[in-house]
Amino acid sequence: MPPMIASDLPRPGTRSAARLAACKGALARFVAGRPHSNFLDFRVDDPLTRDRKNFLDPVHYRAPVARRMEQRIAESLRVGNAGPTTF
């Protein structure tokens, strides 16, 4: 799931947050049954997504975010399982 600026993520406990969590869960379950596939969730609230300098706008990220995503994708391919996503 691609990242977005943390300030635009739904607030915990809201209906929107529940919908996002349900969507992430459905995607994770779908991917779990597919060989050679991983679900990476970059749509999280963390220091990288809180820094506005890392985004052109709420959904278009800059190189530092892309590089970290690249690292996590490569790691998930090596390990064979995405595990929890953190930047």
PDB file with SEQRES, HELIX, SHEET and CRYST1 records, atoms N, CA, C and O in Angstrom:
SEQRES   1 A   87  MET PRO PRO MET ILE ALA SER ASP LEU PRO ARG PRO GLY          
SEQRES   2 A   87  THR ARG SER ALA ALA ARG LEU ALA ALA CYS LYS GLY ALA          
SEQRES   3 A   87  LEU ALA ARG PHE VAL ALA GLY ARG PRO HIS SER ASN PHE          
SEQRES   4 A   87  LEU ASP PHE ARG VAL ASP ASP PRO LEU THR ARG ASP ARG          
SEQRES   5 A   87  LYS ASN PHE LEU ASP PRO VAL HIS TYR ARG ALA PRO VAL          
SEQRES   6 A   87  ALA ARG ARG MET GLU GLN ARG ILE ALA GLU SER LEU ARG          
SEQRES   7 A   87  VAL GLY ASN ALA GLY PRO THR THR PHE                          
HELIX    1 AA1 ALA A    6  ASP A    8  5                                   3    
HELIX    2 AA2 ARG A   15  ALA A   32  1                                  18    
HELIX    3 AA3 PRO A   47  ARG A   50  1                                   4    
HELIX    4 AA4 ARG A   52  ASN A   54  5                                   3    
HELIX    5 AA5 ALA A   63  VAL A   79  1                                  17    
CRYST1    1.000    1.000    1.000  90.00  90.00  90.00 P 1           1          
ATOM      1  N   MET A   1       0.868  -1.159   0.000  1.00  0.00           N  
ATOM      2  CA  MET A   1       0.000   0.000   0.000  1.00  0.00           C  
ATOM      3  C   MET A   1       0.914   1.221   0.000  1.00  0.00           C  
ATOM      4  O   MET A   1       1.766   1.339   0.881  1.00  0.00           O  
ATOM      5  N   PRO A   2       0.768   2.105  -0.934  1.00  0.00           N  
ATOM      6  CA  PRO A   2       1.682   3.247  -1.037  1.00  0.00           C  
ATOM      7  C   PRO A   2       1.511   4.235   0.116  1.00  0.00           C  
ATOM      8  O   PRO A   2       0.437   4.340   0.708  1.00  0.00           O  
ATOM      9  N   PRO A   3       2.574   4.944   0.417  1.00  0.00           N  
ATOM     10  CA  PRO A   3       2.504   5.896   1.522  1.00  0.00           C  
ATOM     11  C   PRO A   3       1.742   7.160   1.145  1.00  0.00           C  
ATOM     12  O   PRO A   3       1.561   7.489  -0.027  1.00  0.00           O  
ATOM     13  N   MET A   4       1.312   7.840   2.175  1.00  0.00           N  
ATOM     14  CA  MET A   4       0.772   9.184   2.019  1.00  0.00           C  
ATOM     15  C   MET A   4       1.183   9.957   3.263  1.00  0.00           C  
ATOM     16  O   MET A   4       1.543   9.369   4.283  1.00  0.00           O  
ATOM     17  N   ILE A   5       1.126  11.261   3.171  1.00  0.00           N  
ATOM     18  CA  ILE A   5       1.534  12.083   4.295  1.00  0.00           C  
ATOM     19  C   ILE A   5       0.661  11.749   5.510  1.00  0.00           C  
ATOM     20  O   ILE A   5      -0.563  11.672   5.405  1.00  0.00           O  
ATOM     21  N   ALA A   6       1.296  11.555   6.639  1.00  0.00           N  
ATOM     22  CA  ALA A   6       0.612  11.059   7.832  1.00  0.00           C  
ATOM     23  C   ALA A   6      -0.531  11.960   8.279  1.00  0.00           C  
ATOM     24  O   ALA A   6      -1.526  11.473   8.817  1.00  0.00           O  
ATOM     25  N   SER A   7      -0.405  13.251   8.066  1.00  0.00           N  
ATOM     26  CA  SER A   7      -1.466  14.162   8.515  1.00  0.00           C  
ATOM     27  C   SER A   7      -2.786  13.927   7.776  1.00  0.00           C  
ATOM     28  O   SER A   7      -3.835  14.364   8.250  1.00  0.00           O  
ATOM     29  N   ASP A   8      -2.755  13.255   6.640  1.00  0.00           N  
ATOM     30  CA  ASP A   8      -3.970  12.971   5.885  1.00  0.00           C  
ATOM     31  C   ASP A   8      -4.518  11.564   6.125  1.00  0.00           C  
ATOM     32  O   ASP A   8      -5.547  11.196   5.558  1.00  0.00           O  
ATOM     33  N   LEU A   9      -3.841  10.781   6.957  1.00  0.00           N  
ATOM     34  CA  LEU A   9      -4.365   9.461   7.309  1.00  0.00           C  
ATOM     35  C   LEU A   9      -5.583   9.632   8.216  1.00  0.00           C  
ATOM     36  O   LEU A   9      -5.670  10.612   8.956  1.00  0.00           O  
ATOM     37  N   PRO A  10      -6.514   8.696   8.165  1.00  0.00           N  
ATOM     38  CA  PRO A  10      -7.664   8.802   9.064  1.00  0.00           C  
ATOM     39  C   PRO A  10      -7.232   8.683  10.524  1.00  0.00           C  
ATOM     40  O   PRO A  10      -6.310   7.938  10.855  1.00  0.00           O  
ATOM     41  N   ARG A  11      -7.900   9.415  11.368  1.00  0.00           N  
ATOM     42  CA  ARG A  11      -7.579   9.367  12.798  1.00  0.00           C  
ATOM     43  C   ARG A  11      -8.028   8.035  13.387  1.00  0.00           C  
ATOM     44  O   ARG A  11      -9.093   7.522  13.042  1.00  0.00           O  
ATOM     45  N   PRO A  12      -7.205   7.475  14.282  1.00  0.00           N  
ATOM     46  CA  PRO A  12      -7.574   6.213  14.931  1.00  0.00           C  
ATOM     47  C   PRO A  12      -8.955   6.328  15.584  1.00  0.00           C  
ATOM     48  O   PRO A  12      -9.313   7.366  16.142  1.00  0.00           O  
ATOM     49  N   GLY A  13      -9.705   5.254  15.500  1.00  0.00           N  
ATOM     50  CA  GLY A  13     -11.018   5.214  16.104  1.00  0.00           C  
ATOM     51  C   GLY A  13     -12.144   5.733  15.229  1.00  0.00           C  
ATOM     52  O   GLY A  13     -13.312   5.645  15.607  1.00  0.00           O  
ATOM     53  N   THR A  14     -11.809   6.271  14.066  1.00  0.00           N  
ATOM     54  CA  THR A  14     -12.847   6.792  13.168  1.00  0.00           C  
ATOM     55  C   THR A  14     -13.317   5.696  12.216  1.00  0.00           C  
ATOM     56  O   THR A  14     -12.665   4.665  12.053  1.00  0.00           O  
ATOM     57  N   ARG A  15     -14.453   5.944  11.599  1.00  0.00           N  
ATOM     58  CA  ARG A  15     -14.983   5.006  10.608  1.00  0.00           C  
ATOM     59  C   ARG A  15     -14.008   4.864   9.439  1.00  0.00           C  
ATOM     60  O   ARG A  15     -13.823   3.769   8.910  1.00  0.00           O  
ATOM     61  N   SER A  16     -13.395   5.962   9.044  1.00  0.00           N  
ATOM     62  CA  SER A  16     -12.422   5.911   7.941  1.00  0.00           C  
ATOM     63  C   SER A  16     -11.219   5.047   8.307  1.00  0.00           C  
ATOM     64  O   SER A  16     -10.715   4.299   7.469  1.00  0.00           O  
ATOM     65  N   ALA A  17     -10.763   5.144   9.536  1.00  0.00           N  
ATOM     66  CA  ALA A  17      -9.635   4.318   9.979  1.00  0.00           C  
ATOM     67  C   ALA A  17     -10.024   2.842   9.969  1.00  0.00           C  
ATOM     68  O   ALA A  17      -9.220   1.989   9.594  1.00  0.00           O  
ATOM     69  N   ALA A  18     -11.245   2.543  10.378  1.00  0.00           N  
ATOM     70  CA  ALA A  18     -11.716   1.154  10.363  1.00  0.00           C  
ATOM     71  C   ALA A  18     -11.789   0.625   8.937  1.00  0.00           C  
ATOM     72  O   ALA A  18     -11.420  -0.520   8.678  1.00  0.00           O  
ATOM     73  N   ARG A  19     -12.263   1.451   8.016  1.00  0.00           N  
ATOM     74  CA  ARG A  19     -12.328   1.030   6.607  1.00  0.00           C  
ATOM     75  C   ARG A  19     -10.926   0.780   6.043  1.00  0.00           C  
ATOM     76  O   ARG A  19     -10.698  -0.198   5.331  1.00  0.00           O  
ATOM     77  N   LEU A  20      -9.993   1.677   6.373  1.00  0.00           N  
ATOM     78  CA  LEU A  20      -8.622   1.494   5.896  1.00  0.00           C  
ATOM     79  C   LEU A  20      -8.021   0.209   6.469  1.00  0.00           C  
ATOM     80  O   LEU A  20      -7.368  -0.545   5.748  1.00  0.00           O  
ATOM     81  N   ALA A  21      -8.237  -0.040   7.746  1.00  0.00           N  
ATOM     82  CA  ALA A  21      -7.729  -1.270   8.371  1.00  0.00           C  
ATOM     83  C   ALA A  21      -8.347  -2.510   7.727  1.00  0.00           C  
ATOM     84  O   ALA A  21      -7.657  -3.505   7.506  1.00  0.00           O  
ATOM     85  N   ALA A  22      -9.629  -2.453   7.429  1.00  0.00           N  
ATOM     86  CA  ALA A  22     -10.296  -3.578   6.772  1.00  0.00           C  
ATOM     87  C   ALA A  22      -9.724  -3.809   5.376  1.00  0.00           C  
ATOM     88  O   ALA A  22      -9.522  -4.950   4.960  1.00  0.00           O  
ATOM     89  N   CYS A  23      -9.471  -2.735   4.670  1.00  0.00           N  
ATOM     90  CA  CYS A  23      -8.890  -2.836   3.330  1.00  0.00           C  
ATOM     91  C   CYS A  23      -7.495  -3.455   3.400  1.00  0.00           C  
ATOM     92  O   CYS A  23      -7.167  -4.354   2.625  1.00  0.00           O  
ATOM     93  N   LYS A  24      -6.684  -2.969   4.327  1.00  0.00           N  
ATOM     94  CA  LYS A  24      -5.334  -3.522   4.488  1.00  0.00           C  
ATOM     95  C   LYS A  24      -5.393  -5.001   4.843  1.00  0.00           C  
ATOM     96  O   LYS A  24      -4.618  -5.803   4.322  1.00  0.00           O  
ATOM     97  N   GLY A  25      -6.316  -5.358   5.731  1.00  0.00           N  
ATOM     98  CA  GLY A  25      -6.459  -6.759   6.115  1.00  0.00           C  
ATOM     99  C   GLY A  25      -6.862  -7.629   4.943  1.00  0.00           C  
ATOM    100  O   GLY A  25      -6.325  -8.721   4.763  1.00  0.00           O  
ATOM    101  N   ALA A  26      -7.803  -7.155   4.146  1.00  0.00           N  
ATOM    102  CA  ALA A  26      -8.246  -7.913   2.968  1.00  0.00           C  
ATOM    103  C   ALA A  26      -7.104  -8.095   1.980  1.00  0.00           C  
ATOM    104  O   ALA A  26      -6.917  -9.184   1.437  1.00  0.00           O  
ATOM    105  N   LEU A  27      -6.347  -7.045   1.746  1.00  0.00           N  
ATOM    106  CA  LEU A  27      -5.208  -7.156   0.828  1.00  0.00           C  
ATOM    107  C   LEU A  27      -4.156  -8.122   1.365  1.00  0.00           C  
ATOM    108  O   LEU A  27      -3.614  -8.933   0.614  1.00  0.00           O  
ATOM    109  N   ALA A  28      -3.871  -8.036   2.652  1.00  0.00           N  
ATOM    110  CA  ALA A  28      -2.876  -8.932   3.260  1.00  0.00           C  
ATOM    111  C   ALA A  28      -3.323 -10.390   3.146  1.00  0.00           C  
ATOM    112  O   ALA A  28      -2.511 -11.258   2.828  1.00  0.00           O  
ATOM    113  N   ARG A  29      -4.598 -10.669   3.400  1.00  0.00           N  
ATOM    114  CA  ARG A  29      -5.115 -12.041   3.284  1.00  0.00           C  
ATOM    115  C   ARG A  29      -5.060 -12.531   1.836  1.00  0.00           C  
ATOM    116  O   ARG A  29      -4.709 -13.683   1.582  1.00  0.00           O  
ATOM    117  N   PHE A  30      -5.402 -11.669   0.902  1.00  0.00           N  
ATOM    118  CA  PHE A  30      -5.365 -12.039  -0.511  1.00  0.00           C  
ATOM    119  C   PHE A  30      -3.943 -12.402  -0.933  1.00  0.00           C  
ATOM    120  O   PHE A  30      -3.721 -13.424  -1.582  1.00  0.00           O  
ATOM    121  N   VAL A  31      -3.008 -11.580  -0.570  1.00  0.00           N  
ATOM    122  CA  VAL A  31      -1.613 -11.798  -0.963  1.00  0.00           C  
ATOM    123  C   VAL A  31      -1.015 -13.002  -0.240  1.00  0.00           C  
ATOM    124  O   VAL A  31      -0.166 -13.697  -0.798  1.00  0.00           O  
ATOM    125  N   ALA A  32      -1.446 -13.254   0.992  1.00  0.00           N  
ATOM    126  CA  ALA A  32      -0.889 -14.368   1.768  1.00  0.00           C  
ATOM    127  C   ALA A  32      -1.077 -15.709   1.068  1.00  0.00           C  
ATOM    128  O   ALA A  32      -0.276 -16.622   1.264  1.00  0.00           O  
ATOM    129  N   GLY A  33      -2.100 -15.838   0.271  1.00  0.00           N  
ATOM    130  CA  GLY A  33      -2.345 -17.085  -0.426  1.00  0.00           C  
ATOM    131  C   GLY A  33      -1.685 -17.195  -1.783  1.00  0.00           C  
ATOM    132  O   GLY A  33      -1.903 -18.166  -2.507  1.00  0.00           O  
ATOM    133  N   ARG A  34      -0.889 -16.218  -2.128  1.00  0.00           N  
ATOM    134  CA  ARG A  34      -0.259 -16.216  -3.452  1.00  0.00           C  
ATOM    135  C   ARG A  34       1.238 -16.444  -3.304  1.00  0.00           C  
ATOM    136  O   ARG A  34       1.902 -15.717  -2.564  1.00  0.00           O  
ATOM    137  N   PRO A  35       1.779 -17.441  -3.995  1.00  0.00           N  
ATOM    138  CA  PRO A  35       3.225 -17.682  -3.902  1.00  0.00           C  
ATOM    139  C   PRO A  35       4.026 -16.503  -4.458  1.00  0.00           C  
ATOM    140  O   PRO A  35       3.603 -15.825  -5.395  1.00  0.00           O  
ATOM    141  N   HIS A  36       5.173 -16.285  -3.863  1.00  0.00           N  
ATOM    142  CA  HIS A  36       6.109 -15.250  -4.301  1.00  0.00           C  
ATOM    143  C   HIS A  36       5.491 -13.857  -4.259  1.00  0.00           C  
ATOM    144  O   HIS A  36       5.825 -13.002  -5.080  1.00  0.00           O  
ATOM    145  N   SER A  37       4.602 -13.632  -3.315  1.00  0.00           N  
ATOM    146  CA  SER A  37       3.942 -12.331  -3.184  1.00  0.00           C  
ATOM    147  C   SER A  37       4.026 -11.850  -1.747  1.00  0.00           C  
ATOM    148  O   SER A  37       4.057 -12.652  -0.813  1.00  0.00           O  
ATOM    149  N   ASN A  38       4.063 -10.549  -1.576  1.00  0.00           N  
ATOM    150  CA  ASN A  38       4.112  -9.934  -0.256  1.00  0.00           C  
ATOM    151  C   ASN A  38       3.217  -8.706  -0.243  1.00  0.00           C  
ATOM    152  O   ASN A  38       3.062  -8.027  -1.258  1.00  0.00           O  
ATOM    153  N   PHE A  39       2.639  -8.432   0.897  1.00  0.00           N  
ATOM    154  CA  PHE A  39       1.883  -7.201   1.088  1.00  0.00           C  
ATOM    155  C   PHE A  39       2.733  -6.273   1.929  1.00  0.00           C  
ATOM    156  O   PHE A  39       3.049  -6.586   3.078  1.00  0.00           O  
ATOM    157  N   LEU A  40       3.103  -5.143   1.371  1.00  0.00           N  
ATOM    158  CA  LEU A  40       3.877  -4.142   2.103  1.00  0.00           C  
ATOM    159  C   LEU A  40       2.991  -2.929   2.335  1.00  0.00           C  
ATOM    160  O   LEU A  40       2.456  -2.343   1.394  1.00  0.00           O  
ATOM    161  N   ASP A  41       2.849  -2.573   3.570  1.00  0.00           N  
ATOM    162  CA  ASP A  41       1.986  -1.460   3.949  1.00  0.00           C  
ATOM    163  C   ASP A  41       2.839  -0.258   4.323  1.00  0.00           C  
ATOM    164  O   ASP A  41       3.395  -0.192   5.419  1.00  0.00           O  
ATOM    165  N   PHE A  42       2.934   0.675   3.412  1.00  0.00           N  
ATOM    166  CA  PHE A  42       3.684   1.902   3.666  1.00  0.00           C  
ATOM    167  C   PHE A  42       2.762   3.044   4.077  1.00  0.00           C  
ATOM    168  O   PHE A  42       3.228   4.149   4.353  1.00  0.00           O  
ATOM    169  N   ARG A  43       1.478   2.790   4.120  1.00  0.00           N  
ATOM    170  CA  ARG A  43       0.507   3.822   4.503  1.00  0.00           C  
ATOM    171  C   ARG A  43       0.374   3.802   6.023  1.00  0.00           C  
ATOM    172  O   ARG A  43      -0.624   3.340   6.577  1.00  0.00           O  
ATOM    173  N   VAL A  44       1.408   4.318   6.674  1.00  0.00           N  
ATOM    174  CA  VAL A  44       1.514   4.309   8.128  1.00  0.00           C  
ATOM    175  C   VAL A  44       1.901   5.702   8.629  1.00  0.00           C  
ATOM    176  O   VAL A  44       2.377   6.544   7.868  1.00  0.00           O  
ATOM    177  N   ASP A  45       1.687   5.915   9.903  1.00  0.00           N  
ATOM    178  CA  ASP A  45       2.101   7.157  10.556  1.00  0.00           C  
ATOM    179  C   ASP A  45       3.444   6.890  11.220  1.00  0.00           C  
ATOM    180  O   ASP A  45       3.515   6.194  12.232  1.00  0.00           O  
ATOM    181  N   ASP A  46       4.492   7.436  10.659  1.00  0.00           N  
ATOM    182  CA  ASP A  46       5.831   7.273  11.227  1.00  0.00           C  
ATOM    183  C   ASP A  46       6.647   8.524  10.906  1.00  0.00           C  
ATOM    184  O   ASP A  46       6.155   9.406  10.203  1.00  0.00           O  
ATOM    185  N   PRO A  47       7.868   8.621  11.398  1.00  0.00           N  
ATOM    186  CA  PRO A  47       8.655   9.844  11.177  1.00  0.00           C  
ATOM    187  C   PRO A  47       8.832  10.209   9.696  1.00  0.00           C  
ATOM    188  O   PRO A  47       8.814  11.389   9.348  1.00  0.00           O  
ATOM    189  N   LEU A  48       9.000   9.231   8.845  1.00  0.00           N  
ATOM    190  CA  LEU A  48       9.203   9.520   7.428  1.00  0.00           C  
ATOM    191  C   LEU A  48       7.946  10.111   6.789  1.00  0.00           C  
ATOM    192  O   LEU A  48       8.038  11.039   5.986  1.00  0.00           O  
ATOM    193  N   THR A  49       6.780   9.583   7.139  1.00  0.00           N  
ATOM    194  CA  THR A  49       5.547  10.080   6.531  1.00  0.00           C  
ATOM    195  C   THR A  49       5.018  11.333   7.234  1.00  0.00           C  
ATOM    196  O   THR A  49       4.116  11.997   6.723  1.00  0.00           O  
ATOM    197  N   ARG A  50       5.571  11.654   8.394  1.00  0.00           N  
ATOM    198  CA  ARG A  50       5.171  12.892   9.080  1.00  0.00           C  
ATOM    199  C   ARG A  50       5.924  14.110   8.546  1.00  0.00           C  
ATOM    200  O   ARG A  50       5.486  15.244   8.742  1.00  0.00           O  
ATOM    201  N   ASP A  51       7.027  13.887   7.887  1.00  0.00           N  
ATOM    202  CA  ASP A  51       7.867  14.981   7.403  1.00  0.00           C  
ATOM    203  C   ASP A  51       7.360  15.466   6.041  1.00  0.00           C  
ATOM    204  O   ASP A  51       7.513  14.773   5.036  1.00  0.00           O  
ATOM    205  N   ARG A  52       6.765  16.638   6.014  1.00  0.00           N  
ATOM    206  CA  ARG A  52       6.192  17.194   4.778  1.00  0.00           C  
ATOM    207  C   ARG A  52       7.232  17.342   3.667  1.00  0.00           C  
ATOM    208  O   ARG A  52       6.878  17.322   2.488  1.00  0.00           O  
ATOM    209  N   LYS A  53       8.503  17.490   4.026  1.00  0.00           N  
ATOM    210  CA  LYS A  53       9.553  17.622   3.002  1.00  0.00           C  
ATOM    211  C   LYS A  53       9.670  16.364   2.151  1.00  0.00           C  
ATOM    212  O   LYS A  53      10.238  16.412   1.060  1.00  0.00           O  
ATOM    213  N   ASN A  54       9.148  15.246   2.627  1.00  0.00           N  
ATOM    214  CA  ASN A  54       9.234  13.996   1.889  1.00  0.00           C  
ATOM    215  C   ASN A  54       8.114  13.819   0.866  1.00  0.00           C  
ATOM    216  O   ASN A  54       8.050  12.793   0.188  1.00  0.00           O  
ATOM    217  N   PHE A  55       7.223  14.821   0.750  1.00  0.00           N  
ATOM    218  CA  PHE A  55       6.079  14.725  -0.147  1.00  0.00           C  
ATOM    219  C   PHE A  55       5.924  15.983  -0.993  1.00  0.00           C  
ATOM    220  O   PHE A  55       6.154  17.096  -0.521  1.00  0.00           O  
ATOM    221  N   LEU A  56       5.535  15.791  -2.238  1.00  0.00           N  
ATOM    222  CA  LEU A  56       5.184  16.913  -3.105  1.00  0.00           C  
ATOM    223  C   LEU A  56       3.785  17.400  -2.760  1.00  0.00           C  
ATOM    224  O   LEU A  56       3.512  18.600  -2.765  1.00  0.00           O  
ATOM    225  N   ASP A  57       2.898  16.447  -2.460  1.00  0.00           N  
ATOM    226  CA  ASP A  57       1.525  16.691  -2.036  1.00  0.00           C  
ATOM    227  C   ASP A  57       1.147  15.480  -1.187  1.00  0.00           C  
ATOM    228  O   ASP A  57       2.005  14.629  -0.952  1.00  0.00           O  
ATOM    229  N   PRO A  58      -0.083  15.361  -0.721  1.00  0.00           N  
ATOM    230  CA  PRO A  58      -0.400  14.275   0.210  1.00  0.00           C  
ATOM    231  C   PRO A  58      -0.092  12.850  -0.267  1.00  0.00           C  
ATOM    232  O   PRO A  58       0.147  11.973   0.563  1.00  0.00           O  
ATOM    233  N   VAL A  59      -0.091  12.601  -1.567  1.00  0.00           N  
ATOM    234  CA  VAL A  59       0.116  11.232  -2.039  1.00  0.00           C  
ATOM    235  C   VAL A  59       1.345  11.029  -2.928  1.00  0.00           C  
ATOM    236  O   VAL A  59       1.667   9.893  -3.274  1.00  0.00           O  
ATOM    237  N   HIS A  60       2.024  12.091  -3.297  1.00  0.00           N  
ATOM    238  CA  HIS A  60       3.208  11.964  -4.151  1.00  0.00           C  
ATOM    239  C   HIS A  60       4.455  12.196  -3.313  1.00  0.00           C  
ATOM    240  O   HIS A  60       4.716  13.300  -2.836  1.00  0.00           O  
ATOM    241  N   TYR A  61       5.220  11.116  -3.148  1.00  0.00           N  
ATOM    242  CA  TYR A  61       6.379  11.145  -2.271  1.00  0.00           C  
ATOM    243  C   TYR A  61       7.658  11.420  -3.054  1.00  0.00           C  
ATOM    244  O   TYR A  61       7.729  11.229  -4.268  1.00  0.00           O  
ATOM    245  N   ARG A  62       8.637  11.865  -2.331  1.00  0.00           N  
ATOM    246  CA  ARG A  62       9.941  12.206  -2.910  1.00  0.00           C  
ATOM    247  C   ARG A  62      10.919  11.039  -2.767  1.00  0.00           C  
ATOM    248  O   ARG A  62      10.579   9.983  -2.232  1.00  0.00           O  
ATOM    249  N   ALA A  63      12.119  11.250  -3.248  1.00  0.00           N  
ATOM    250  CA  ALA A  63      13.148  10.211  -3.311  1.00  0.00           C  
ATOM    251  C   ALA A  63      13.442   9.530  -1.975  1.00  0.00           C  
ATOM    252  O   ALA A  63      13.585   8.307  -1.966  1.00  0.00           O  
ATOM    253  N   PRO A  64      13.542  10.242  -0.839  1.00  0.00           N  
ATOM    254  CA  PRO A  64      13.848   9.521   0.411  1.00  0.00           C  
ATOM    255  C   PRO A  64      12.814   8.438   0.744  1.00  0.00           C  
ATOM    256  O   PRO A  64      13.167   7.368   1.239  1.00  0.00           O  
ATOM    257  N   VAL A  65      11.564   8.718   0.473  1.00  0.00           N  
ATOM    258  CA  VAL A  65      10.508   7.734   0.725  1.00  0.00           C  
ATOM    259  C   VAL A  65      10.637   6.585  -0.270  1.00  0.00           C  
ATOM    260  O   VAL A  65      10.542   5.416   0.105  1.00  0.00           O  
ATOM    261  N   ALA A  66      10.852   6.917  -1.522  1.00  0.00           N  
ATOM    262  CA  ALA A  66      10.995   5.888  -2.553  1.00  0.00           C  
ATOM    263  C   ALA A  66      12.181   4.971  -2.270  1.00  0.00           C  
ATOM    264  O   ALA A  66      12.089   3.761  -2.472  1.00  0.00           O  
ATOM    265  N   ARG A  67      13.286   5.534  -1.806  1.00  0.00           N  
ATOM    266  CA  ARG A  67      14.471   4.719  -1.500  1.00  0.00           C  
ATOM    267  C   ARG A  67      14.184   3.752  -0.357  1.00  0.00           C  
ATOM    268  O   ARG A  67      14.604   2.595  -0.398  1.00  0.00           O  
ATOM    269  N   ARG A  68      13.471   4.224   0.662  1.00  0.00           N  
ATOM    270  CA  ARG A  68      13.142   3.348   1.790  1.00  0.00           C  
ATOM    271  C   ARG A  68      12.174   2.248   1.347  1.00  0.00           C  
ATOM    272  O   ARG A  68      12.286   1.101   1.779  1.00  0.00           O  
ATOM    273  N   MET A  69      11.240   2.602   0.497  1.00  0.00           N  
ATOM    274  CA  MET A  69      10.332   1.589  -0.044  1.00  0.00           C  
ATOM    275  C   MET A  69      11.125   0.558  -0.847  1.00  0.00           C  
ATOM    276  O   MET A  69      10.899  -0.647  -0.731  1.00  0.00           O  
ATOM    277  N   GLU A  70      12.032   1.040  -1.639  1.00  0.00           N  
ATOM    278  CA  GLU A  70      12.871   0.152  -2.452  1.00  0.00           C  
ATOM    279  C   GLU A  70      13.609  -0.845  -1.558  1.00  0.00           C  
ATOM    280  O   GLU A  70      13.671  -2.036  -1.866  1.00  0.00           O  
ATOM    281  N   GLN A  71      14.166  -0.355  -0.455  1.00  0.00           N  
ATOM    282  CA  GLN A  71      14.880  -1.228   0.485  1.00  0.00           C  
ATOM    283  C   GLN A  71      13.959  -2.293   1.072  1.00  0.00           C  
ATOM    284  O   GLN A  71      14.329  -3.464   1.155  1.00  0.00           O  
ATOM    285  N   ARG A  72      12.757  -1.884   1.480  1.00  0.00           N  
ATOM    286  CA  ARG A  72      11.809  -2.838   2.077  1.00  0.00           C  
ATOM    287  C   ARG A  72      11.314  -3.852   1.046  1.00  0.00           C  
ATOM    288  O   ARG A  72      11.117  -5.023   1.373  1.00  0.00           O  
ATOM    289  N   ILE A  73      11.115  -3.415  -0.184  1.00  0.00           N  
ATOM    290  CA  ILE A  73      10.693  -4.349  -1.227  1.00  0.00           C  
ATOM    291  C   ILE A  73      11.788  -5.385  -1.458  1.00  0.00           C  
ATOM    292  O   ILE A  73      11.510  -6.583  -1.513  1.00  0.00           O  
ATOM    293  N   ALA A  74      13.017  -4.935  -1.593  1.00  0.00           N  
ATOM    294  CA  ALA A  74      14.137  -5.856  -1.799  1.00  0.00           C  
ATOM    295  C   ALA A  74      14.275  -6.819  -0.620  1.00  0.00           C  
ATOM    296  O   ALA A  74      14.509  -8.013  -0.811  1.00  0.00           O  
ATOM    297  N   GLU A  75      14.130  -6.299   0.587  1.00  0.00           N  
ATOM    298  CA  GLU A  75      14.209  -7.137   1.785  1.00  0.00           C  
ATOM    299  C   GLU A  75      13.105  -8.200   1.782  1.00  0.00           C  
ATOM    300  O   GLU A  75      13.357  -9.360   2.107  1.00  0.00           O  
ATOM    301  N   SER A  76      11.901  -7.808   1.421  1.00  0.00           N  
ATOM    302  CA  SER A  76      10.798  -8.770   1.413  1.00  0.00           C  
ATOM    303  C   SER A  76      11.013  -9.850   0.357  1.00  0.00           C  
ATOM    304  O   SER A  76      10.594 -10.992   0.545  1.00  0.00           O  
ATOM    305  N   LEU A  77      11.652  -9.504  -0.733  1.00  0.00           N  
ATOM    306  CA  LEU A  77      11.943 -10.500  -1.767  1.00  0.00           C  
ATOM    307  C   LEU A  77      13.015 -11.482  -1.299  1.00  0.00           C  
ATOM    308  O   LEU A  77      12.941 -12.676  -1.589  1.00  0.00           O  
ATOM    309  N   ARG A  78      14.002 -10.977  -0.579  1.00  0.00           N  
ATOM    310  CA  ARG A  78      15.060 -11.846  -0.057  1.00  0.00           C  
ATOM    311  C   ARG A  78      14.524 -12.795   1.007  1.00  0.00           C  
ATOM    312  O   ARG A  78      14.822 -13.989   0.995  1.00  0.00           O  
ATOM    313  N   VAL A  79      13.732 -12.254   1.921  1.00  0.00           N  
ATOM    314  CA  VAL A  79      13.230 -13.019   3.049  1.00  0.00           C  
ATOM    315  C   VAL A  79      12.069 -13.922   2.637  1.00  0.00           C  
ATOM    316  O   VAL A  79      11.899 -15.015   3.176  1.00  0.00           O  
ATOM    317  N   GLY A  80      11.281 -13.459   1.685  1.00  0.00           N  
ATOM    318  CA  GLY A  80      10.144 -14.223   1.221  1.00  0.00           C  
ATOM    319  C   GLY A  80       8.869 -13.940   1.978  1.00  0.00           C  
ATOM    320  O   GLY A  80       7.827 -14.532   1.694  1.00  0.00           O  
ATOM    321  N   ASN A  81       8.942 -13.041   2.937  1.00  0.00           N  
ATOM    322  CA  ASN A  81       7.760 -12.667   3.720  1.00  0.00           C  
ATOM    323  C   ASN A  81       7.935 -11.228   4.136  1.00  0.00           C  
ATOM    324  O   ASN A  81       8.987 -10.850   4.651  1.00  0.00           O  
ATOM    325  N   ALA A  82       6.923 -10.426   3.920  1.00  0.00           N  
ATOM    326  CA  ALA A  82       7.040  -8.996   4.202  1.00  0.00           C  
ATOM    327  C   ALA A  82       7.147  -8.702   5.679  1.00  0.00           C  
ATOM    328  O   ALA A  82       7.909  -7.818   6.071  1.00  0.00           O  
ATOM    329  N   GLY A  83       6.417  -9.406   6.502  1.00  0.00           N  
ATOM    330  CA  GLY A  83       6.390  -9.092   7.923  1.00  0.00           C  
ATOM    331  C   GLY A  83       5.829  -7.698   8.146  1.00  0.00           C  
ATOM    332  O   GLY A  83       5.300  -7.081   7.223  1.00  0.00           O  
ATOM    333  N   PRO A  84       5.945  -7.207   9.361  1.00  0.00           N  
ATOM    334  CA  PRO A  84       5.403  -5.858   9.626  1.00  0.00           C  
ATOM    335  C   PRO A  84       6.209  -4.797   8.885  1.00  0.00           C  
ATOM    336  O   PRO A  84       7.434  -4.880   8.792  1.00  0.00           O  
ATOM    337  N   THR A  85       5.522  -3.829   8.374  1.00  0.00           N  
ATOM    338  CA  THR A  85       6.182  -2.765   7.631  1.00  0.00           C  
ATOM    339  C   THR A  85       6.473  -1.594   8.528  1.00  0.00           C  
ATOM    340  O   THR A  85       5.592  -1.074   9.214  1.00  0.00           O  
ATOM    341  N   THR A  86       7.720  -1.188   8.513  1.00  0.00           N  
ATOM    342  CA  THR A  86       8.108   0.055   9.163  1.00  0.00           C  
ATOM    343  C   THR A  86       9.105   0.730   8.244  1.00  0.00           C  
ATOM    344  O   THR A  86       9.909   0.072   7.583  1.00  0.00           O  
ATOM    345  N   PHE A  87       9.045   2.027   8.212  1.00  0.00           N  
ATOM    346  CA  PHE A  87      10.048   2.754   7.438  1.00  0.00           C  
ATOM    347  C   PHE A  87      11.267   2.835   8.297  1.00  0.00           C  
ATOM    348  O   PHE A  87      12.277   3.404   7.884  1.00  0.00           O  
TER     349      PHE A  87                                                      
END                                                                             
